[in-house]
Amino acid sequence: MRKSLLLALGLALLPMIAVKAQVWLEIGPKGMMGMTGLANANINSDPDHDSSLGFATSLGGAAVLNFGPYHGLNFELLSAKYSHSMTYRGGGDGSQTVNMEWESLDAYLLYRFYRDNGAFAELGGKATYVGGAQQSLGTDWADVEENYTDQYFSGCFGVGGFVTSNRVLVVKTGLRAEYAFTDLISEQGQMENYPTFYTSYDNYEETRPFRVGFYLEVTFGVGGFAKSQCGARGVIFGTGYN
């Protein structure tokens, strides 16, 4: 799956090779928040389970490498917190709430295509490195880090637009959807039937997190270079936006 993502990203970068214009770098803070959920065939088809959308927040930084006015690469490193809740009615104690929470470091690599009107679309991938996890059944919380995987990988697609841009500062907002291609649960957790350790199913099904979030990105122009049609090179101070 990672090889497929890299191949798709490589094909997307082909138009950049022909760009003989401005190349510049922007760096700055980024934040994102939105709704999360889990795709698990056993849970989703179980009448004793009702799932609720959770909430996720991310905060960190972004580095944006632009190739002319239409193409760019986003490198992002965000510290994130995720949550998910379910109601289970199959036990003898009546309905019980199941809460799942995990913290991670998320690394993104996305290709962006910009339009003249300031709108853009983005496509890429995310590697999530889980740094801690806890889960509850009713009011009983437990550390379940060993039952959750160390890392999982997701595909990402988003749309957004410029709020403002000049030689110094660029502000962008957007919506991004993410879906995991690999399991949230570790091998040990699979043997113990996580995240539904309190019941059993005929077959194990993977648990894949998904997310839809709104983000705000504020970057400052570091600089770059420009190449004219005659081949002369020059230095850009700040961004490539006038």
Residue frames as qw, qx, qy, qz and C-alpha x, y, z in Angstrom:
[[0.000, 0.886, 0.465, 0.000, 0.00, 0.00, 0.00],
 [0.296, -0.792, 0.112, 0.522, 2.86, 2.40, 0.80],
 [0.401, -0.116, 0.610, 0.673, 4.44, 1.59, -2.57],
 [0.207, 0.636, 0.666, 0.330, 1.15, 2.39, -4.31],
 [0.137, -0.931, -0.239, 0.239, 0.92, 5.74, -2.50],
 [0.370, -0.588, 0.351, 0.628, 4.49, 6.62, -3.49],
 [0.369, 0.191, 0.700, 0.581, 3.81, 5.66, -7.12],
 [0.094, 0.817, 0.551, 0.144, 0.66, 7.79, -7.23],
 [0.244, -0.884, -0.018, 0.397, 2.51, 10.71, -5.69],
 [0.443, -0.310, 0.519, 0.662, 5.36, 10.30, -8.19],
 [0.293, 0.477, 0.677, 0.478, 2.92, 10.41, -11.11],
 [0.061, -0.920, -0.381, 0.068, 1.33, 13.53, -9.65],
 [0.369, -0.743, 0.169, 0.533, 4.73, 15.23, -9.51],
 [0.625, 0.217, 0.506, 0.554, 5.48, 14.74, -13.22],
 [0.235, 0.879, 0.301, 0.287, 3.96, 18.11, -14.22],
 [0.372, -0.897, 0.086, 0.223, 6.41, 19.85, -11.88],
 [0.731, -0.159, 0.366, 0.554, 9.43, 18.64, -13.83],
 [0.431, 0.536, 0.406, 0.602, 8.58, 20.97, -16.70],
 [0.174, -0.954, -0.238, 0.053, 8.15, 24.02, -14.49],
 [0.599, 0.182, -0.045, 0.779, 10.79, 26.65, -15.29],
 [0.163, -0.793, -0.142, -0.570, 9.56, 29.36, -12.99],
 [0.225, -0.640, 0.446, -0.584, 9.53, 30.08, -9.30],
 [0.746, -0.212, -0.621, 0.113, 10.31, 27.58, -6.57],
 [0.082, -0.553, 0.397, -0.728, 9.96, 28.71, -2.97],
 [0.464, -0.204, -0.817, 0.275, 9.52, 27.39, 0.57],
 [0.397, -0.576, 0.044, -0.714, 7.01, 28.37, 3.25],
 [0.454, -0.119, -0.818, 0.332, 6.97, 27.17, 6.86],
 [0.294, -0.355, 0.198, -0.865, 4.62, 27.82, 9.76],
 [0.294, 0.001, 0.821, -0.489, 2.11, 26.47, 12.28],
 [0.472, -0.105, -0.625, -0.612, -0.94, 24.40, 11.45],
 [0.334, -0.008, 0.745, -0.577, -3.98, 23.21, 13.41],
 [0.445, -0.081, -0.689, -0.567, -6.82, 20.85, 12.57],
 [0.343, 0.027, 0.746, -0.570, -9.98, 19.65, 14.29],
 [0.568, 0.085, -0.458, -0.679, -12.90, 17.51, 13.26],
 [0.858, -0.142, 0.233, -0.436, -14.92, 14.32, 13.57],
 [0.095, 0.411, -0.902, -0.089, -13.50, 10.79, 13.73],
 [0.884, -0.033, 0.113, -0.452, -14.92, 7.30, 13.42],
 [0.315, -0.360, 0.872, 0.101, -13.97, 3.64, 13.12],
 [0.750, 0.263, -0.362, -0.487, -14.76, 1.27, 10.28],
 [0.167, -0.242, 0.942, -0.159, -15.09, -2.27, 11.65],
 [0.489, -0.073, -0.656, -0.570, -17.38, -4.76, 9.90],
 [0.387, -0.276, -0.852, 0.220, -18.18, -6.69, 13.09],
 [0.057, -0.348, -0.465, 0.812, -19.10, -3.60, 15.11],
 [0.266, 0.167, -0.225, -0.922, -21.00, -1.92, 12.28],
 [0.539, -0.098, -0.672, -0.497, -23.18, -5.00, 11.67],
 [0.302, -0.183, -0.846, 0.399, -23.73, -5.85, 15.35],
 [0.300, -0.684, -0.415, -0.520, -27.21, -4.78, 16.61],
 [0.646, -0.630, -0.338, 0.267, -25.82, -4.67, 20.16],
 [0.484, -0.266, 0.031, 0.833, -23.43, -1.85, 19.23],
 [0.226, 0.926, 0.283, 0.105, -24.22, 1.78, 18.48],
 [0.621, -0.046, 0.018, 0.782, -21.25, 3.90, 17.42],
 [0.012, 0.961, 0.199, -0.189, -20.93, 7.65, 17.80],
 [0.568, 0.656, -0.103, 0.485, -18.56, 9.95, 15.96],
 [0.643, -0.520, -0.187, 0.530, -15.63, 11.08, 18.05],
 [0.102, 0.994, -0.045, -0.005, -13.49, 14.20, 18.02],
 [0.823, -0.019, 0.052, 0.566, -9.88, 14.79, 17.05],
 [0.003, 0.989, -0.087, -0.117, -7.51, 17.73, 17.36],
 [0.834, 0.126, 0.077, 0.532, -4.07, 18.22, 15.80],
 [0.051, -0.989, 0.100, 0.093, -1.44, 20.90, 16.24],
 [0.781, -0.204, 0.306, 0.505, 2.00, 21.22, 14.71],
 [0.022, -0.689, 0.297, 0.661, 3.80, 22.65, 11.73],
 [0.772, 0.528, 0.352, 0.050, 3.84, 22.57, 7.94],
 [0.250, -0.500, 0.467, 0.685, 6.50, 23.08, 5.30],
 [0.647, 0.652, 0.353, -0.177, 5.19, 23.96, 1.84],
 [0.363, -0.325, 0.555, 0.673, 7.41, 23.61, -1.21],
 [0.538, 0.698, 0.284, -0.379, 5.87, 25.37, -4.22],
 [0.472, -0.037, 0.621, 0.625, 6.76, 24.75, -7.86],
 [0.032, -0.239, -0.459, -0.855, 5.38, 27.74, -9.73],
 [0.386, -0.129, 0.170, -0.897, 1.83, 28.99, -9.19],
 [0.774, -0.038, -0.292, -0.561, 0.00, 25.67, -9.67],
 [0.862, -0.027, -0.502, 0.063, 1.91, 22.85, -7.94],
 [0.190, -0.688, 0.499, -0.492, 3.12, 22.24, -4.41],
 [0.672, -0.077, -0.720, 0.158, 4.17, 19.68, -1.83],
 [0.471, -0.688, 0.168, -0.526, 3.03, 19.83, 1.79],
 [0.574, 0.057, -0.735, 0.357, 5.10, 18.22, 4.54],
 [0.474, -0.621, 0.046, -0.622, 3.28, 18.28, 7.89],
 [0.459, -0.002, -0.798, 0.391, 4.10, 17.00, 11.37],
 [0.456, -0.497, -0.035, -0.737, 1.18, 17.24, 13.81],
 [0.024, 0.039, -0.880, 0.473, 0.63, 16.03, 17.37],
 [0.516, -0.228, -0.437, -0.700, -2.89, 14.58, 17.51],
 [0.266, -0.003, 0.812, -0.520, -5.49, 13.28, 19.96],
 [0.448, -0.096, -0.657, -0.599, -8.31, 10.97, 18.78],
 [0.355, -0.001, 0.734, -0.578, -11.42, 9.66, 20.49],
 [0.470, -0.089, -0.672, -0.565, -14.30, 7.33, 19.67],
 [0.404, -0.087, 0.647, -0.641, -17.35, 6.15, 21.63],
 [0.448, -0.106, -0.781, -0.423, -19.73, 3.20, 21.38],
 [0.612, -0.243, 0.390, -0.643, -22.70, 1.91, 23.34],
 [0.331, 0.117, -0.930, -0.110, -22.83, -1.84, 24.00],
 [0.655, -0.217, 0.147, -0.708, -26.12, -3.46, 25.02],
 [0.777, 0.118, -0.589, -0.188, -25.17, -7.15, 24.90],
 [0.263, 0.213, -0.796, 0.502, -23.93, -7.64, 28.45],
 [0.416, -0.506, -0.754, 0.043, -25.91, -8.57, 31.51],
 [0.283, -0.431, -0.369, 0.773, -25.37, -5.15, 33.10],
 [0.276, 0.860, 0.349, -0.250, -27.49, -3.24, 30.60],
 [0.541, 0.785, 0.021, 0.301, -26.09, -0.60, 28.26],
 [0.623, -0.582, 0.101, 0.512, -22.46, 0.35, 28.77],
 [0.345, 0.924, -0.135, -0.093, -20.38, 3.05, 27.11],
 [0.851, -0.055, 0.191, 0.486, -17.12, 2.11, 25.46],
 [0.102, 0.974, -0.131, -0.155, -14.63, 4.97, 25.09],
 [0.849, 0.100, 0.146, 0.497, -11.44, 4.79, 23.04],
 [0.019, 0.985, -0.131, -0.111, -8.71, 7.42, 23.09],
 [0.847, -0.032, 0.155, 0.507, -5.26, 7.46, 21.52],
 [0.046, -0.918, 0.175, 0.354, -2.51, 10.01, 21.01],
 [0.835, 0.245, 0.315, 0.378, -0.18, 10.10, 18.06],
 [0.125, -0.621, 0.322, 0.703, 2.34, 11.94, 15.95],
 [0.691, 0.572, 0.442, -0.028, 0.99, 12.29, 12.39],
 [0.258, -0.447, 0.474, 0.714, 3.33, 12.81, 9.43],
 [0.609, 0.665, 0.374, -0.218, 1.72, 13.96, 6.15],
 [0.237, -0.281, 0.548, 0.751, 3.00, 14.19, 2.59],
 [0.464, 0.652, 0.568, -0.192, 0.53, 15.68, 0.11],
 [0.295, 0.132, 0.464, 0.825, 0.57, 17.02, -3.42],
 [0.181, 0.685, 0.427, -0.562, -1.45, 20.19, -4.03],
 [0.314, 0.360, 0.533, 0.698, -2.81, 21.63, -7.25],
 [0.015, -0.537, -0.308, 0.785, -3.72, 25.32, -7.11],
 [0.341, 0.689, 0.558, 0.313, -6.18, 27.20, -9.31],
 [0.261, 0.392, 0.054, 0.881, -5.93, 30.82, -10.36],
 [0.397, -0.679, -0.225, -0.575, -8.85, 31.75, -8.07],
 [0.178, -0.558, 0.598, -0.547, -6.95, 30.56, -4.95],
 [0.903, -0.170, 0.182, -0.349, -8.77, 27.24, -4.53],
 [0.206, 0.515, -0.831, -0.052, -6.75, 24.03, -4.34],
 [0.954, -0.134, -0.106, -0.248, -7.11, 20.26, -4.09],
 [0.091, -0.642, 0.746, -0.152, -4.71, 17.97, -2.26],
 [0.967, 0.014, -0.178, -0.181, -3.97, 14.25, -2.36],
 [0.258, 0.594, -0.705, 0.289, -1.48, 12.20, -0.38],
 [0.773, -0.214, -0.596, 0.049, -0.84, 10.02, 2.62],
 [0.365, -0.732, 0.321, -0.478, -0.39, 10.05, 6.37],
 [0.638, 0.046, -0.718, 0.274, 1.70, 7.91, 8.71],
 [0.536, -0.692, 0.043, -0.482, 0.33, 7.82, 12.27],
 [0.483, 0.222, -0.732, 0.426, 2.71, 6.87, 15.09],
 [0.630, -0.641, -0.314, -0.306, 0.64, 5.93, 18.15],
 [0.245, 0.472, -0.572, 0.625, 2.22, 7.09, 21.40],
 [0.137, -0.001, 0.760, -0.635, -0.45, 6.11, 23.92],
 [0.479, -0.241, -0.583, -0.611, -3.92, 4.60, 24.14],
 [0.175, 0.018, 0.783, -0.597, -6.59, 4.00, 26.74],
 [0.433, -0.227, -0.651, -0.580, -10.02, 2.41, 26.61],
 [0.309, -0.092, 0.625, -0.711, -12.97, 2.11, 28.97],
 [0.363, -0.331, -0.809, -0.324, -15.94, -0.16, 29.48],
 [0.433, -0.784, -0.445, -0.006, -18.40, 1.75, 31.58],
 [0.207, -0.958, 0.158, -0.118, -16.37, 3.66, 34.15],
 [0.805, -0.398, 0.337, 0.282, -13.38, 1.30, 34.15],
 [0.426, 0.850, -0.295, -0.093, -10.43, 2.75, 32.21],
 [0.868, -0.252, 0.321, 0.283, -7.34, 0.78, 31.22],
 [0.019, 0.723, -0.516, -0.459, -4.05, 1.45, 29.46],
 [0.869, 0.285, 0.402, -0.042, -4.30, -0.48, 26.19],
 [0.163, 0.808, -0.434, -0.364, -1.22, 0.79, 24.36],
 [0.280, -0.303, 0.888, 0.202, 0.04, -2.78, 23.83],
 [0.499, 0.404, 0.763, -0.074, -3.26, -3.69, 22.19],
 [0.424, 0.868, 0.103, -0.235, -3.07, -0.83, 19.70],
 [0.817, 0.365, 0.090, 0.437, -0.61, -0.78, 16.82],
 [0.477, -0.454, 0.034, 0.751, 2.53, 1.34, 16.88],
 [0.073, 0.397, -0.297, -0.865, 1.67, 2.88, 13.50],
 [0.525, 0.492, 0.694, 0.027, -0.94, 2.87, 10.77],
 [0.184, -0.136, 0.430, 0.873, -1.20, 4.47, 7.35],
 [0.344, 0.668, 0.549, -0.367, -3.99, 6.51, 5.77],
 [0.336, 0.368, 0.478, 0.723, -4.90, 8.08, 2.46],
 [0.049, -0.600, -0.332, 0.726, -5.89, 11.75, 2.44],
 [0.233, 0.484, 0.515, 0.668, -7.91, 14.00, 0.15],
 [0.139, -0.652, -0.422, 0.614, -8.83, 17.60, 0.73],
 [0.272, 0.685, 0.345, 0.582, -9.94, 20.90, -0.74],
 [0.370, -0.649, -0.288, 0.599, -9.22, 24.40, 0.44],
 [0.336, 0.811, 0.224, 0.423, -8.46, 27.96, -0.45],
 [0.414, 0.160, -0.244, 0.862, -6.41, 31.05, 0.32],
 [0.217, -0.829, -0.448, 0.257, -7.60, 33.50, 2.96],
 [0.087, 0.974, -0.152, -0.142, -4.77, 35.92, 2.21],
 [0.862, 0.005, 0.177, 0.476, -1.34, 35.81, 0.60],
 [0.184, 0.968, -0.172, -0.005, 1.55, 38.20, 0.06],
 [0.537, 0.603, -0.532, 0.254, 5.33, 38.17, 0.00],
 [0.093, -0.465, 0.698, -0.537, 5.54, 37.55, 3.75],
 [0.409, 0.003, 0.755, -0.512, 2.46, 35.65, 4.93],
 [0.450, -0.035, -0.691, -0.565, 0.10, 33.01, 3.50],
 [0.437, -0.015, 0.674, -0.595, -3.09, 31.88, 5.26],
 [0.447, 0.020, -0.735, -0.510, -5.03, 28.88, 3.97],
 [0.582, -0.073, 0.594, -0.551, -8.05, 26.94, 5.22],
 [0.492, 0.192, -0.715, -0.459, -9.52, 23.68, 4.05],
 [0.855, -0.168, 0.276, -0.405, -11.34, 20.43, 4.67],
 [0.251, 0.461, -0.845, -0.097, -9.51, 17.10, 4.67],
 [0.927, -0.125, 0.046, -0.350, -10.82, 13.52, 4.67],
 [0.063, 0.536, -0.839, 0.069, -8.64, 10.62, 5.84],
 [0.942, -0.088, -0.006, -0.325, -9.17, 6.86, 5.79],
 [0.385, -0.576, 0.720, 0.028, -6.78, 4.27, 7.22],
 [0.726, 0.363, -0.511, -0.281, -5.55, 1.46, 4.98],
 [0.495, 0.158, -0.805, 0.285, -4.13, -0.55, 7.88],
 [0.609, -0.546, -0.572, -0.059, -5.39, -1.80, 11.25],
 [0.226, -0.773, 0.246, -0.539, -5.46, 0.26, 14.46],
 [0.841, -0.456, 0.213, -0.199, -5.15, -2.92, 16.55],
 [0.005, 0.630, -0.776, -0.038, -1.87, -4.73, 17.22],
 [0.575, 0.100, -0.797, -0.155, -1.34, -8.50, 16.89],
 [0.128, -0.068, -0.827, 0.544, -1.73, -8.87, 20.64],
 [0.386, 0.197, 0.276, -0.858, -4.94, -6.86, 20.55],
 [0.615, 0.159, -0.523, -0.568, -6.27, -9.01, 17.72],
 [0.428, -0.007, -0.895, 0.122, -5.77, -12.16, 19.80],
 [0.046, -0.268, -0.698, 0.662, -7.68, -10.50, 22.65],
 [0.108, 0.636, 0.718, 0.261, -10.47, -9.32, 20.30],
 [0.110, -0.574, -0.173, 0.793, -9.86, -5.58, 20.69],
 [0.075, -0.318, 0.339, -0.882, -11.47, -3.12, 20.57],
 [0.739, -0.300, -0.114, -0.593, -14.47, -5.34, 21.58],
 [0.228, 0.312, -0.877, 0.287, -12.64, -7.47, 24.17],
 [0.410, -0.033, 0.604, -0.683, -15.89, -7.85, 26.16],
 [0.823, 0.310, 0.260, -0.398, -17.61, -9.95, 23.45],
 [0.426, -0.251, 0.772, 0.400, -16.67, -12.33, 20.63],
 [0.636, 0.546, -0.112, -0.534, -17.26, -12.76, 16.90],
 [0.955, 0.170, 0.237, 0.047, -16.80, -15.63, 14.46],
 [0.727, 0.364, 0.080, 0.577, -14.04, -13.81, 12.56],
 [0.363, -0.574, -0.074, 0.730, -11.67, -10.97, 13.30],
 [0.398, 0.791, 0.321, 0.336, -12.20, -7.75, 11.32],
 [0.482, 0.099, -0.119, 0.863, -9.75, -4.87, 11.07],
 [0.133, -0.858, -0.380, 0.319, -10.46, -1.56, 12.77],
 [0.479, 0.283, 0.241, 0.795, -9.69, 1.35, 10.45],
 [0.093, -0.650, -0.329, 0.678, -9.94, 4.94, 11.70],
 [0.315, 0.558, 0.429, 0.637, -11.32, 7.69, 9.48],
 [0.234, -0.568, -0.282, 0.737, -11.51, 11.42, 9.95],
 [0.264, 0.715, 0.368, 0.532, -12.96, 14.57, 8.40],
 [0.444, -0.595, -0.261, 0.617, -11.41, 17.78, 9.68],
 [0.218, 0.949, 0.110, 0.198, -11.18, 21.53, 9.15],
 [0.730, -0.239, -0.047, 0.639, -7.71, 23.06, 9.22],
 [0.078, 0.996, -0.027, -0.029, -6.01, 26.43, 9.37],
 [0.823, 0.022, 0.098, 0.560, -2.50, 26.82, 7.96],
 [0.003, -0.994, 0.063, 0.088, -0.37, 29.95, 8.46],
 [0.848, 0.006, 0.149, 0.509, 2.98, 29.95, 6.67],
 [0.081, -0.910, 0.163, 0.373, 5.76, 32.47, 6.22],
 [0.766, 0.627, -0.111, 0.092, 7.88, 32.76, 3.11],
 [0.730, -0.488, 0.257, 0.404, 11.46, 31.57, 3.56],
 [0.133, 0.733, -0.424, -0.514, 12.53, 32.20, -0.02],
 [0.836, 0.215, 0.491, 0.113, 13.57, 30.32, -3.12],
 [0.230, -0.358, 0.496, 0.756, 14.67, 30.96, -6.66],
 [0.621, 0.648, 0.262, -0.354, 13.24, 31.83, -10.05],
 [0.470, -0.128, 0.640, 0.595, 14.39, 30.91, -13.54],
 [0.390, 0.611, -0.012, -0.689, 13.47, 33.12, -16.46],
 [0.858, 0.461, 0.201, -0.106, 12.79, 31.92, -19.99],
 [0.463, 0.789, -0.393, 0.094, 16.28, 33.01, -21.05],
 [0.845, 0.016, -0.461, 0.272, 17.77, 30.77, -18.34],
 [0.119, 0.502, -0.427, 0.743, 18.85, 33.44, -15.86],
 [0.563, -0.446, -0.676, 0.162, 18.33, 32.57, -12.18],
 [0.080, -0.565, 0.197, -0.797, 17.34, 34.89, -9.39],
 [0.211, -0.123, -0.825, 0.510, 16.64, 34.66, -5.68],
 [0.393, -0.622, -0.432, -0.521, 13.14, 35.01, -4.23],
 [0.075, 0.115, -0.632, 0.762, 12.82, 36.60, -0.80],
 [0.523, 0.103, 0.404, -0.743, 9.63, 35.50, 0.98],
 [0.647, 0.308, 0.691, -0.097, 6.97, 33.76, -1.09],
 [0.272, 0.083, 0.626, 0.726, 6.28, 33.80, -4.81],
 [0.051, 0.764, 0.639, 0.075, 3.01, 35.70, -4.32],
 [0.226, 0.392, 0.048, 0.891, 2.86, 39.39, -5.12]]
